[in-house]
Amino acid sequence: MRTYKALKIAFVSIDNDAIDAKHVAQVAGLLGQINTFEFILMMHFMIEVLEQTHDLSQFLQRRNQDLGMLRQRLLAPSHG
């Protein structure tokens, strides 16, 4: 959520500093999009997917890989 808040603050700052009406409209449109339920839900799912992908990547980069443990890890329910 820190990223979401930072993104929102940045867009508001850009909106306040924009001189060109085209840029003001673009930022206003982006602000409207990031405040939708669909965007927030998609961000939540993407965070989950990226966390699991990162964990799997770190596991696969280990020198002492155990294929049995890898299989268990892939078949295990999500830890988040």
C-alpha positions as MATLAB code, in Angstrom:
seq = 'MRTYKALKIAFVSIDNDAIDAKHVAQVAGLLGQINTFEFILMMHFMIEVLEQTHDLSQFLQRRNQDLGMLRQRLLAPSHG';
ca = [
       0.000    0.000    0.000;
       2.966    2.331    0.437;
       3.513    2.259   -3.312;
      -0.140    3.077   -3.955;
      -0.021    6.049   -1.589;
       3.259    7.281   -3.083;
       1.826    6.957   -6.594;
      -1.278    8.886   -5.611;
       0.794   11.651   -3.975;
       2.999   11.898   -7.075;
      -0.012   12.185   -9.390;
      -1.610   14.857   -7.210;
       1.677   16.774   -7.173;
       1.983   16.526  -10.953;
      -1.644   17.603  -11.300;
      -0.985   20.672   -9.142;
       2.190   21.594  -11.039;
       0.938   20.934  -14.567;
       0.625   23.946  -16.837;
      -0.635   22.243  -19.975;
      -4.348   21.349  -19.974;
      -3.556   18.078  -21.780;
      -1.272   16.939  -18.943;
      -3.810   17.990  -16.299;
      -6.453   15.879  -18.059;
      -4.105   12.890  -18.342;
      -3.178   13.017  -14.663;
      -6.808   13.453  -13.649;
      -7.676   10.392  -15.736;
      -4.895    8.355  -14.121;
      -5.991    9.455  -10.649;
      -9.498    8.328  -11.494;
      -8.244    4.940  -12.702;
      -6.055    4.187   -9.666;
      -9.006    4.851   -7.371;
     -11.200    2.176   -8.954;
     -11.965   -1.103   -7.225;
     -10.686   -3.028  -10.246;
      -7.272   -1.336  -10.140;
      -6.833   -1.901   -6.415;
      -7.940   -5.531   -6.697;
      -5.549   -6.110   -9.618;
      -2.687   -4.542   -7.640;
      -3.433   -6.892   -4.742;
      -3.350   -9.945   -7.016;
      -0.183   -8.766   -8.737;
       1.566   -8.302   -5.382;
       0.620  -11.878   -4.432;
       1.834  -13.283   -7.757;
       5.094  -11.319   -7.665;
       5.816  -12.356   -4.067;
       5.329  -16.021   -4.921;
       7.379  -15.671   -8.105;
      10.185  -14.016   -6.149;
      10.160  -16.763   -3.520;
      10.260  -19.461   -6.197;
      13.046  -17.665   -8.055;
      15.133  -17.421   -4.886;
      14.545  -21.100   -4.169;
      15.550  -22.125   -7.700;
      18.772  -20.112   -7.508;
      20.066  -22.041   -4.508;
      23.100  -24.175   -5.131;
      21.792  -27.073   -3.037;
      18.477  -27.649   -4.801;
      16.392  -30.602   -3.694;
      13.856  -31.631   -6.360;
      11.635  -33.297   -3.768;
      11.484  -30.076   -1.774;
      10.813  -28.134   -4.967;
       7.874  -30.389   -5.755;
       6.460  -29.909   -2.235;
       6.903  -26.155   -2.507;
       5.117  -25.984   -5.855;
       2.199  -28.131   -4.675;
       1.843  -26.466   -1.265;
      -0.961  -23.951   -0.720;
      -0.001  -20.294   -0.753;
       1.645  -19.033    2.428;
       0.179  -15.522    2.146;
];
